[in-house]
Amino acid sequence: MTQQNPIVKQLVDANDKILTMNEVAEMLGITTSGVRKRIMRGTLPSHKQGRKRYVLMSELVSDIRKST
């Protein structure tokens, strides 16, 4: 049996892509510190697993659509 990523177990949609801070920064064209600042301000949705933060692709897309 394969071991599943712990954050995937918590998701409603297991097919949703989990993005790291680096991936989000690259997609938005900003630095990783810029991503962290947006998360701390509450303008970017994220989830915390241990010491790492993740952003779900569906939430990122939804957030971008709301801001345009």
N, C-alpha and C positions, 0 to 999 in steps of 0.2 A: 504494500500500500504506500502511495506517495504522501509525503508530508506537505500539508498546505500552509502557505504563508499565514501567520496569525491574523493579520489585518483583513485578509480575504474572508475569514470566517465571520467577521462582524458586518460584512457588507450585505445590503439587501440584494443587489445585483452582482453576483460573483464574476460576471463578464466585464464589469466596469474596469477600466485601466487605472492602475495606481501610479501616480507620478511622483517623482522625487523633487526636491527643491531645485536641483540642477535642471531637470527636464522642464519644470514650470518656468524657470528663469529664461531658458532658451526659447520656449514657445512664446513668452511675452516680450522677449527682447530687452530684459532688464537683468540686473545682477541678482545673485542669490540673497544678498543682504536686502535688496529691494523687495524680494518675495517675502522674506521674514518680517520686514516692516509692515507690509500689507496684511500679513496674517495677524500680527500683534495689534494692529489698528482695527481688525475685524472686517476689513474690506475684501479679504480673500479667504474662502472657507478651507479648513484643513482638519486633519485628524492626527492624533498623536498615538504612537505605539512605542512604548518604552521612551527612549530619548529622541526618536526620529519622528519627523512630521511628514505627512503624506497629503497629497491633494488628489481627489478623485476627478478623472477626466470629465465625467458628466456634470459635476458641481462647478468645475472651472468653466465649461462651456455655458452653463446656465448663468453663471455670474457675469460672464462677458456679454451675453445677450441682454441681461438686465441693465447693464451700464451703457448700452448703445441706444 
